[in-house]
Amino acid sequence: MQPHSEYDQALLYTYSCNWSQLMSLMVSTKDELFSKHIEHFLHAFQYERDLEVINDKLQSLFRYIEHAQHQVEEHPSFF
């Protein structure tokens, strides 16, 4: 069984609304862009009143995760 990547963990934490684990992942990851996407989403979720803005940040996080997972599949030695 393959261990879950931090990108898989982020999806799990997001879908289960486990914000504390998502924040821990944000702090522990070495992928700075990934960390920034998580930060922007969590900030919007906590403080933004406009649901469209929250959704935009969530979709941006999902797009980045998809991109990063694709990169890992193509170039596993770099990650």
DSSP file (Angstrom, degrees, kcal/mol; ACC not computed):
  #  RESIDUE AA STRUCTURE BP1 BP2  ACC     N-H-->O    O-->H-N    N-H-->O    O-->H-N    TCO  KAPPA ALPHA  PHI   PSI    X-CA   Y-CA   Z-CA
    1    1 A M              0   0    0      0, 0.0     0, 0.0     0, 0.0     0, 0.0   0.000 360.0 360.0 360.0 131.3    0.0    0.0    0.0
    2    2 A Q        -     0   0    0      1,-0.1     3,-0.1     3,-0.0     2,-0.0  -0.595 360.0-114.1 -79.6 134.6    1.4    3.4   -1.0
    3    3 A P        -     0   0    0      0, 0.0     2,-0.2     0, 0.0    -1,-0.1  -0.333  37.5-100.4 -65.3 150.6    1.6    6.0    1.8
    4    4 A H        -     0   0    0      1,-0.1     2,-0.1     4,-0.1     0, 0.0  -0.517  34.9-131.0 -73.2 135.0   -0.7    9.0    1.4
    5    5 A S     >  -     0   0    0     -2,-0.2     4,-2.3     1,-0.1     5,-0.2  -0.353  25.5-107.5 -77.1 165.6    1.0   12.1    0.0
    6    6 A E  H  > S+     0   0    0      1,-0.2     4,-2.1     2,-0.2    -1,-0.1   0.782 122.1  58.4 -66.0 -24.0    0.5   15.4    1.8
    7    7 A Y  H  > S+     0   0    0      2,-0.2     4,-1.8     1,-0.2    -1,-0.2   0.902 106.3  47.1 -70.7 -40.7   -1.7   16.4   -1.2
    8    8 A D  H  > S+     0   0    0      2,-0.2     4,-2.4     1,-0.2    -2,-0.2   0.904 111.1  52.6 -63.1 -41.3   -4.0   13.4   -0.5
    9    9 A Q  H  X S+     0   0    0     -4,-2.3     4,-3.1     1,-0.2     5,-0.2   0.905 106.2  53.3 -61.1 -41.6   -4.0   14.4    3.2
   10   10 A A  H  X S+     0   0    0     -4,-2.1     4,-2.4     2,-0.2    -1,-0.2   0.906 108.9  49.2 -61.5 -41.5   -5.0   17.9    2.3
   11   11 A L  H  X S+     0   0    0     -4,-1.8     4,-2.7     2,-0.2     5,-0.2   0.932 112.7  47.8 -62.4 -45.0   -8.0   16.7    0.3
   12   12 A L  H  X S+     0   0    0     -4,-2.4     4,-1.9     1,-0.2    -2,-0.2   0.936 113.4  46.8 -60.8 -47.8   -9.0   14.4    3.2
   13   13 A Y  H  <>S+     0   0    0     -4,-3.1     5,-2.8     1,-0.2     4,-0.2   0.865 113.9  49.0 -64.3 -36.2   -8.7   17.2    5.8
   14   14 A T  H ><5S+     0   0    0     -4,-2.4     3,-1.2    -5,-0.2    -2,-0.2   0.945 112.4  45.9 -69.0 -47.8  -10.6   19.6    3.5
   15   15 A Y  H 3<5S+     0   0    0     -4,-2.7    -2,-0.2     1,-0.3    -1,-0.2   0.807 117.2  44.8 -66.3 -28.6  -13.5   17.3    2.8
   16   16 A S  T 3<5S-     0   0    0     -4,-1.9    -1,-0.3    -5,-0.2    -2,-0.2   0.376 109.2-123.3 -95.6   5.1  -13.7   16.3    6.5
   17   17 A C  T < 5 +     0   0    0     -3,-1.2     2,-1.3    -4,-0.2    -3,-0.2   0.856  55.7 155.2  56.5  38.4  -13.5   19.9    7.6
   18   18 A N     >< +     0   0    0     -5,-2.8     4,-1.9    -6,-0.2     3,-0.2  -0.643   8.7 166.9 -95.1  76.7  -10.5   19.1    9.8
   19   19 A W  H  >  +     0   0    0     -2,-1.3     4,-2.4     1,-0.2    -1,-0.2   0.819  68.3  57.3 -67.6 -33.5   -9.0   22.5    9.8
   20   20 A S  H  > S+     0   0    0      2,-0.2     4,-2.0     1,-0.2    -1,-0.2   0.906 110.0  45.0 -66.3 -39.6   -6.5   22.0   12.6
   21   21 A Q  H  > S+     0   0    0     -3,-0.2     4,-2.4     2,-0.2    -1,-0.2   0.874 111.9  52.7 -69.8 -36.3   -4.9   19.1   10.7
   22   22 A L  H  X S+     0   0    0     -4,-1.9     4,-2.1     2,-0.2    -2,-0.2   0.896 109.6  49.1 -64.5 -39.0   -4.9   21.2    7.5
   23   23 A M  H  X S+     0   0    0     -4,-2.4     4,-1.9     2,-0.2    -2,-0.2   0.899 109.4  51.7 -67.2 -39.9   -3.2   24.0    9.4
   24   24 A S  H  X S+     0   0    0     -4,-2.0     4,-2.1     1,-0.2    -2,-0.2   0.910 110.2  49.2 -61.2 -41.4   -0.6   21.5   10.7
   25   25 A L  H  X S+     0   0    0     -4,-2.4     4,-2.0     1,-0.2    -1,-0.2   0.894 106.9  56.2 -63.6 -40.0    0.0   20.3    7.2
   26   26 A M  H  < S+     0   0    0     -4,-2.1    -1,-0.2     1,-0.2    -2,-0.2   0.893 112.2  42.5 -57.7 -41.8    0.4   23.9    6.0
   27   27 A V  H  < S+     0   0    0     -4,-1.9    -1,-0.2     1,-0.2    -2,-0.2   0.848 117.5  45.0 -75.3 -35.2    3.2   24.5    8.6
   28   28 A S  H  < S+     0   0    0     -4,-2.1    -2,-0.2    -5,-0.2    -1,-0.2   0.695  88.0 100.9 -88.0 -18.9    5.0   21.2    8.1
   29   29 A T     <  -     0   0    0     -4,-2.0     6,-0.0    -5,-0.2    -4,-0.0  -0.311  59.0-151.2 -69.5 150.3    5.1   21.0    4.2
   30   30 A K  S    S+     0   0    0      1,-0.0     2,-1.0     5,-0.0    -1,-0.1   0.510  75.3  96.1 -93.0  -7.8    8.2   21.9    2.3
   31   31 A D     >  -     0   0    0      1,-0.2     4,-2.3     2,-0.1     5,-0.2  -0.734  58.0-169.6 -85.5 101.3    6.1   23.0   -0.7
   32   32 A E  H  > S+     0   0    0     -2,-1.0     4,-2.2     1,-0.2    -1,-0.2   0.856  83.3  50.9 -65.3 -37.1    5.9   26.7   -0.1
   33   33 A L  H  > S+     0   0    0      2,-0.2     4,-2.2     1,-0.2    -1,-0.2   0.904 110.4  50.3 -67.2 -39.9    3.2   27.3   -2.8
   34   34 A F  H  > S+     0   0    0      1,-0.2     4,-2.3     2,-0.2    -2,-0.2   0.926 110.2  50.3 -60.5 -46.0    1.1   24.5   -1.4
   35   35 A S  H  X S+     0   0    0     -4,-2.3     4,-2.6     1,-0.2    -2,-0.2   0.895 109.7  50.8 -59.2 -41.8    1.4   26.1    2.1
   36   36 A K  H  X S+     0   0    0     -4,-2.2     4,-2.5     2,-0.2    -1,-0.2   0.882 108.5  51.2 -66.9 -39.0    0.4   29.5    0.7
   37   37 A H  H  X S+     0   0    0     -4,-2.2     4,-2.1     2,-0.2    -1,-0.2   0.909 111.6  47.7 -64.4 -41.8   -2.7   28.0   -1.0
   38   38 A I  H  X S+     0   0    0     -4,-2.3     4,-2.9     2,-0.2     5,-0.2   0.937 111.6  51.1 -62.6 -46.0   -3.7   26.4    2.3
   39   39 A E  H  X S+     0   0    0     -4,-2.6     4,-2.5     1,-0.2     5,-0.2   0.920 110.0  48.7 -58.0 -46.1   -3.2   29.6    4.2
   40   40 A H  H  X S+     0   0    0     -4,-2.5     4,-2.2     2,-0.2    -1,-0.2   0.897 113.3  47.4 -64.1 -40.4   -5.3   31.6    1.7
   41   41 A F  H  X S+     0   0    0     -4,-2.1     4,-2.9    16,-0.2     5,-0.2   0.956 112.9  47.3 -65.5 -48.7   -8.1   29.2    1.9
   42   42 A L  H  X S+     0   0    0     -4,-2.9     4,-2.1     1,-0.2    -2,-0.2   0.885 112.5  50.4 -61.7 -38.3   -8.1   28.9    5.7
   43   43 A H  H  X S+     0   0    0     -4,-2.5     4,-2.6    -5,-0.2     5,-0.5   0.934 112.8  45.9 -63.8 -46.1   -8.0   32.7    6.0
   44   44 A A  H  X S+     0   0    0     -4,-2.2     4,-2.2    -5,-0.2    -2,-0.2   0.918 112.1  51.6 -63.2 -42.9  -10.9   33.1    3.6
   45   45 A F  H  < S+     0   0    0     -4,-2.9    -1,-0.2     1,-0.2    -2,-0.2   0.884 116.6  40.3 -61.4 -38.7  -12.9   30.4    5.4
   46   46 A Q  H  < S+     0   0    0     -4,-2.1    -2,-0.2    -5,-0.2    -1,-0.2   0.884 132.6  16.5 -78.3 -39.6  -12.4   32.0    8.8
   47   47 A Y  H  < S+     0   0    0     -4,-2.6     2,-0.3    -5,-0.2    -3,-0.2   0.649  96.2  96.4-115.4 -18.5  -12.8   35.7    7.9
   48   48 A E     <  -     0   0    0     -4,-2.2     6,-0.0    -5,-0.5    -4,-0.0  -0.564  42.6-170.8 -83.8 138.5  -14.5   36.1    4.6
   49   49 A R        +     0   0    0     -2,-0.3     2,-0.7     1,-0.0    -1,-0.1   0.694  66.3  87.1 -94.8 -23.8  -18.2   36.7    4.4
   50   50 A D    >>  -     0   0    0      1,-0.2     4,-1.6     2,-0.0     3,-0.6  -0.686  63.9-158.6 -82.2 113.3  -18.5   36.3    0.6
   51   51 A L  H 3> S+     0   0    0     -2,-0.7     4,-2.7     1,-0.2     5,-0.2   0.791  90.1  62.4 -63.9 -27.6  -19.0   32.6   -0.2
   52   52 A E  H 3> S+     0   0    0      2,-0.2     4,-2.3     1,-0.2    -1,-0.2   0.892 103.1  49.0 -64.7 -38.9  -17.8   33.2   -3.7
   53   53 A V  H <> S+     0   0    0     -3,-0.6     4,-2.2     2,-0.2    -2,-0.2   0.921 111.4  49.4 -65.9 -43.9  -14.4   34.3   -2.4
   54   54 A I  H  X S+     0   0    0     -4,-1.6     4,-2.3     1,-0.2    -2,-0.2   0.931 112.0  48.4 -60.3 -45.8  -14.2   31.2   -0.1
   55   55 A N  H  X S+     0   0    0     -4,-2.7     4,-2.9     1,-0.2     5,-0.2   0.892 108.7  53.8 -62.7 -39.9  -15.1   29.0   -3.0
   56   56 A D  H  X S+     0   0    0     -4,-2.3     4,-2.1     1,-0.2    -1,-0.2   0.910 110.5  46.6 -61.0 -42.1  -12.5   30.6   -5.3
   57   57 A K  H  X S+     0   0    0     -4,-2.2     4,-2.1     2,-0.2   -16,-0.2   0.885 113.1  49.5 -67.9 -38.6   -9.8   30.0   -2.7
   58   58 A L  H  X S+     0   0    0     -4,-2.3     4,-2.4     2,-0.2    -2,-0.2   0.931 111.9  47.7 -65.1 -45.7  -10.9   26.4   -2.2
   59   59 A Q  H  X S+     0   0    0     -4,-2.9     4,-2.6     1,-0.2    -2,-0.2   0.870 109.9  53.5 -63.8 -36.6  -10.9   25.8   -6.0
   60   60 A S  H  X S+     0   0    0     -4,-2.1     4,-2.2    -5,-0.2    -1,-0.2   0.912 108.9  49.1 -63.5 -42.4   -7.5   27.4   -6.2
   61   61 A L  H  X S+     0   0    0     -4,-2.1     4,-2.4     2,-0.2    -2,-0.2   0.926 111.9  48.9 -61.2 -45.5   -6.2   24.9   -3.6
   62   62 A F  H  X S+     0   0    0     -4,-2.4     4,-2.4     1,-0.2    -2,-0.2   0.897 110.2  50.8 -62.8 -41.2   -7.8   22.0   -5.5
   63   63 A R  H  X S+     0   0    0     -4,-2.6     4,-2.4     1,-0.2    -1,-0.2   0.909 110.9  48.9 -63.2 -41.3   -6.2   23.1   -8.8
   64   64 A Y  H  X S+     0   0    0     -4,-2.2     4,-3.1     2,-0.2     5,-0.2   0.922 110.2  50.8 -65.1 -42.6   -2.8   23.4   -7.1
   65   65 A I  H  X S+     0   0    0     -4,-2.4     4,-2.7     2,-0.2     5,-0.2   0.924 111.1  48.8 -60.2 -44.6   -3.2   19.9   -5.6
   66   66 A E  H  X S+     0   0    0     -4,-2.4     4,-1.9     2,-0.2    -1,-0.2   0.924 113.4  47.1 -60.8 -44.6   -4.1   18.5   -8.9
   67   67 A H  H  X S+     0   0    0     -4,-2.4     4,-2.1     2,-0.2    -2,-0.2   0.930 113.5  47.8 -62.1 -46.9   -1.1   20.2  -10.6
   68   68 A A  H  X S+     0   0    0     -4,-3.1     4,-2.4     1,-0.2    -2,-0.2   0.897 110.3  51.1 -65.3 -41.2    1.3   19.1   -7.9
   69   69 A Q  H  X S+     0   0    0     -4,-2.7     4,-2.0    -5,-0.2    -1,-0.2   0.891 109.4  51.4 -63.5 -38.0    0.1   15.5   -8.0
   70   70 A H  H  X S+     0   0    0     -4,-1.9     4,-1.9    -5,-0.2    -1,-0.2   0.907 109.7  49.9 -63.6 -41.5    0.6   15.4  -11.7
   71   71 A Q  H  X S+     0   0    0     -4,-2.1     4,-2.9     1,-0.2    -2,-0.2   0.892 108.5  52.4 -64.3 -40.2    4.1   16.8  -11.3
   72   72 A V  H  < S+     0   0    0     -4,-2.4    -1,-0.2     1,-0.2    -2,-0.2   0.893 109.3  49.9 -63.0 -39.8    4.9   14.1   -8.7
   73   73 A E  H  < S+     0   0    0     -4,-2.0    -1,-0.2     1,-0.2    -2,-0.2   0.883 116.5  41.1 -66.5 -37.9    3.7   11.4  -11.1
   74   74 A E  H  < S+     0   0    0     -4,-1.9    -2,-0.2     1,-0.2    -1,-0.2   0.861 131.6  22.4 -77.5 -36.2    5.9   12.8  -13.9
   75   75 A H    ><  +     0   0    0     -4,-2.9     3,-1.5    -5,-0.2     4,-0.4  -0.562  65.7 161.7-132.6  67.2    9.0   13.5  -11.9
   76   76 A P  G >  S+     0   0    0      0, 0.0     3,-0.9     0, 0.0    -1,-0.1   0.763  71.9  65.0 -64.1 -23.9    9.0   11.4   -8.7
   77   77 A S  G 3  S+     0   0    0      1,-0.2    -5,-0.1     2,-0.2    -2,-0.0   0.720  96.0  58.1 -72.6 -18.6   12.7   11.9   -8.1
   78   78 A F  G <         0   0    0     -3,-1.5    -1,-0.2     1,-0.2    -6,-0.1   0.638 360.0 360.0 -84.4 -12.9   12.2   15.6   -7.5
   79   79 A F    <         0   0    0     -3,-0.9    -1,-0.2    -4,-0.4    -2,-0.2   0.414 360.0 360.0-115.3 360.0    9.7   15.2   -4.6
